[in-house]
Amino acid sequence: MLEHDVLVVGAGLAGMQAALHAAKQGVSVAILTKVHPVRSHSNAAQGGINAAMEEDDPWEDHAYDTVKGSDYLGDQDAIEVLCSEAPETIIELEHMGVIFNRGSRGQIDLRAFGGQARKRTCYVADITGQVMLHVIYEQLMKAGTQVYEEWFVTSLVRQNDAVCGVIAMDLRSGELHLIKAKAVILCTGGSGRVYEPSSNALICTGDGYAQAYRVGAPLMDMEMVQYHPTTLPGNGALMTEGARGEGAYLINANGERFMERYAPNMMELASRDVVSRAEQTEINEGRDINGCVLLDVRHLDRNTIMQKLSQIRELGLEYEGIDIIEEPCPVRPGMHYMMGGIKTDIEGATFVKGLYSAGEAACVSVHGGNRLGANSLLDTLVYGKRAGTSAVLYADGISSPDIPDSRLQEDREHINGILSRNSEQGERAAALRLAMGQTMHQHVGVFREQSGLEKAQDTIATLKERYRNVSVDDKGKVFNTDVLFALEVGLMLDVAEAIVASALFRTESRGAHYRTDFPERNDDDWLKHTLVFSDESGPRLETLPVTITQWQPARRTY
Ligand SMILES: Cc1cc2nc3c(=O)[nH]c(=O)nc-3n(C[C@H](O)[C@H](O)[C@H](O)COP(=O)(O)OP(=O)(O)OC[C@H]3O[C@@H](n4cnc5c(N)ncnc54)[C@H](O)[C@@H]3O)c2cc1C
């Protein structure tokens, strides 16, 4: 039987960082991923990573901007850790070989990002995530960490109140395996694809949220779903906030820089929730161009675009047939990031013993109601390290788990059911996935209200019913992506259910969660986190206080 002290699920930045720091302590560590590590979604991060790098920029200012950005829902102890450890994290990356852009004095150059009072974003052109992911992958290879590459976790094993392993499919052979581990760290990333469209890769299906939820670990603030202000209308691809950081304008059909009316001080660089709502209001009130507003960089110097924004120039050319040097590009708010996730403490521990989490999968919570651009890459590294370290401490104190082989049976039956159903009569996973994604976008997007949320709730319940009859055309074993896709949809429906239940529960507007039927923030009743547990009868909701250290809630304007 396969066995490790610590098993990390996910090889994005959070997973690889957790594995590296766990391995440093000399225990047996393995990392498991459904795609090759450098194909993880971290690869797509364009704009950069935040840190207070300049002498006259105390980390407390970065923390304050993050707290304000979170609409005071972020836990301030966690935000203090994030921001105070940021500069040393950048230096570590530098030393590993990340070639950050340099300024005229040879210092790490900084660009402006939304919701921050000054420039604080370190970057590598507009391919920051790609460079970071490749560099950290080199470190993983150097450390000789075992990688289960193209393996898919189907469920977590929980025994005697503790998680002690996973069931996973080797996609190459289609075989299911039980992998024992004293501690499991879920770094499975976000669930952008529960929405359609989304800026996220197709693999961002939130598997870890559903798997943690199913073994009793609550998910926190799942209603906080970030819509990014600048995604392409066709496929939802992202045009980095770095463009506005370099000075891009947003204009409406009348040619107005409409942000003047919504955020007169910060304009295009207000927080993402504020800019997305402003755009959606312009669109809803008819000052749009085919459901979009325009991102305009024509006034920027050609060299700046070619050197710092070349990837988004290519995206514009490829998907919209527009050269951003010559013409403004249509954009609209699109699903981008999950602020919520598996509830952890600042050491990465969840509510279930033996189960840890970091990165977008986790909610520690540093982003609260709205994440600042470029704080997520930072979150993956700071909290990946902590989760890796504390999982080892826990694993050190316990003996090897004893799990009967029969535990494989349940997952085997589920998969055999999918394979054996008649594909003519069964339900197509793709159809269920599309219906779910479109419902979520329509009713649980930038603006929400009770009746729309209830419609979404009904639709998701119906889709879950239909999922029982899901079937596939490919009946083979080797690299059966048809089965993989079907398994993912089953997990995604649980994530959708948790998001909708949490959005119905929070009867106020805060951060990315804007209820048109409760348009004000209500600190008296709702300065608290939502926690959703999976019960036999469906989602069960509770609340948890927000940790406040230095910054009292105040009115939020930009
Ligand atoms: C287009 C785009 C641009 C972005 N730009 C920025 C930016 O400039 N700055 C910033 O701070 N943030 C940015 N973000 C957000 C940031 O990139 C992500 O939040 C972050 O990289 C997530 O890292 P992660 O390690 O948590 O997960 P990921 O990198 O998504 O990795 C998840 C891993 O989990 C594995 N996995 C998942 N489910 C399973 C399963 N069932 N079995 C086995 N393995 C599994 C996957 O194979 C993968 O290896 C951007 C996001 C997107 C989508």
The ligand as an SDF file (V2000), in Angstrom:
LIG
                    3D

 53 58  0  0  0  0  0  0  0  0999 V2000
   -6.0400   34.1410  -15.1470 C   0  0  0  0  0  0  0  0  0  0  0  0
   -5.6410   34.3710  -13.7140 C   0  0  0  0  0  0  0  0  0  0  0  0
   -4.7520   35.3770  -13.3820 C   0  0  0  0  0  0  0  0  0  0  0  0
   -4.3870   35.5870  -12.0520 C   0  0  0  0  0  0  0  0  0  0  0  0
   -3.4930   36.5720  -11.7570 N   0  0  0  0  0  0  0  0  0  0  0  0
   -3.0910   36.7500  -10.4780 C   0  0  0  0  0  0  0  0  0  0  0  0
   -2.0830   37.7080  -10.1460 C   0  0  0  0  0  0  0  0  0  0  0  0
   -1.5290   38.3900  -11.0150 O   0  0  0  0  0  0  0  0  0  0  0  0
   -1.7280   37.8430   -8.8450 N   0  0  0  0  0  0  0  0  0  0  0  0
   -2.2930   37.0950   -7.8540 C   0  0  0  0  0  0  0  0  0  0  0  0
   -1.9110   37.2490   -6.6840 O   0  0  0  0  0  0  0  0  0  0  0  0
   -3.2380   36.1640   -8.1410 N   0  0  0  0  0  0  0  0  0  0  0  0
   -3.6330   35.9770   -9.4350 C   0  0  0  0  0  0  0  0  0  0  0  0
   -4.5880   35.0270   -9.7060 N   0  0  0  0  0  0  0  0  0  0  0  0
   -5.0460   34.1290   -8.6380 C   0  0  0  0  0  0  0  0  0  0  0  0
   -3.9720   33.1110   -8.3400 C   0  0  0  0  0  0  0  0  0  0  0  0
   -3.2660   32.7870   -9.5170 O   0  0  0  0  0  0  0  0  0  0  0  0
   -4.5430   31.8190   -7.7680 C   0  0  0  0  0  0  0  0  0  0  0  0
   -5.4390   32.0960   -6.7340 O   0  0  0  0  0  0  0  0  0  0  0  0
   -3.4250   30.9560   -7.2120 C   0  0  0  0  0  0  0  0  0  0  0  0
   -2.4000   30.7900   -8.1700 O   0  0  0  0  0  0  0  0  0  0  0  0
   -3.9530   29.6050   -6.7640 C   0  0  0  0  0  0  0  0  0  0  0  0
   -2.8710   28.7810   -6.4580 O   0  0  0  0  0  0  0  0  0  0  0  0
   -3.1050   27.3950   -5.7360 P   0  0  0  0  0  0  0  0  0  0  0  0
   -1.7690   26.8020   -5.5380 O   0  0  0  0  0  0  0  0  0  0  0  0
   -3.9820   27.5850   -4.5740 O   0  0  0  0  0  0  0  0  0  0  0  0
   -3.9400   26.5350   -6.7990 O   0  0  0  0  0  0  0  0  0  0  0  0
   -3.6780   26.1510   -8.3330 P   0  0  0  0  0  0  0  0  0  0  0  0
   -2.4940   26.7930   -8.9070 O   0  0  0  0  0  0  0  0  0  0  0  0
   -4.9860   26.3370   -9.0170 O   0  0  0  0  0  0  0  0  0  0  0  0
   -3.3570   24.5940   -8.2470 O   0  0  0  0  0  0  0  0  0  0  0  0
   -4.3220   23.6270   -7.9000 C   0  0  0  0  0  0  0  0  0  0  0  0
   -3.6890   22.2600   -7.9570 C   0  0  0  0  0  0  0  0  0  0  0  0
   -4.5890   21.3060   -7.4380 O   0  0  0  0  0  0  0  0  0  0  0  0
   -4.5830   20.1470   -8.2340 C   0  0  0  0  0  0  0  0  0  0  0  0
   -5.8720   19.4720   -8.0480 N   0  0  0  0  0  0  0  0  0  0  0  0
   -7.1020   20.0130   -7.9560 C   0  0  0  0  0  0  0  0  0  0  0  0
   -8.0290   19.0680   -7.7510 N   0  0  0  0  0  0  0  0  0  0  0  0
   -7.3770   17.8820   -7.7090 C   0  0  0  0  0  0  0  0  0  0  0  0
   -7.7800   16.5350   -7.5340 C   0  0  0  0  0  0  0  0  0  0  0  0
   -9.0650   16.1850   -7.3760 N   0  0  0  0  0  0  0  0  0  0  0  0
   -6.8310   15.5730   -7.5500 N   0  0  0  0  0  0  0  0  0  0  0  0
   -5.5300   15.8910   -7.7370 C   0  0  0  0  0  0  0  0  0  0  0  0
   -5.0880   17.1500   -7.9110 N   0  0  0  0  0  0  0  0  0  0  0  0
   -6.0020   18.1390   -7.8950 C   0  0  0  0  0  0  0  0  0  0  0  0
   -4.3310   20.6740   -9.6350 C   0  0  0  0  0  0  0  0  0  0  0  0
   -3.7860   19.6670  -10.4540 O   0  0  0  0  0  0  0  0  0  0  0  0
   -3.3130   21.7890   -9.3480 C   0  0  0  0  0  0  0  0  0  0  0  0
   -2.0100   21.2570   -9.3210 O   0  0  0  0  0  0  0  0  0  0  0  0
   -4.9510   34.7890  -11.0410 C   0  0  0  0  0  0  0  0  0  0  0  0
   -5.8370   33.7800  -11.3660 C   0  0  0  0  0  0  0  0  0  0  0  0
   -6.1990   33.5790  -12.6790 C   0  0  0  0  0  0  0  0  0  0  0  0
   -7.2020   32.5000  -12.9840 C   0  0  0  0  0  0  0  0  0  0  0  0
  1  2  1  0
  2  3  1  0
  2 52  2  0
  3  4  2  0
  4  5  1  0
  4 50  1  0
  5  6  2  0
  6  7  1  0
  6 13  1  0
  7  8  2  0
  7  9  1  0
  9 10  1  0
 10 11  2  0
 10 12  1  0
 12 13  2  0
 13 14  1  0
 14 15  1  0
 14 50  1  0
 15 16  1  0
 16 17  1  0
 16 18  1  0
 18 19  1  0
 18 20  1  0
 20 21  1  0
 20 22  1  0
 22 23  1  0
 23 24  1  0
 24 25  2  0
 24 26  1  0
 24 27  1  0
 27 28  1  0
 28 29  2  0
 28 30  1  0
 28 31  1  0
 31 32  1  0
 32 33  1  0
 33 34  1  0
 33 48  1  0
 34 35  1  0
 35 36  1  0
 35 46  1  0
 36 37  1  0
 36 45  1  0
 37 38  2  0
 38 39  1  0
 39 40  1  0
 39 45  2  0
 40 41  1  0
 40 42  2  0
 42 43  1  0
 43 44  2  0
 44 45  1  0
 46 47  1  0
 46 48  1  0
 48 49  1  0
 50 51  2  0
 51 52  1  0
 52 53  1  0
M  END
$$$$
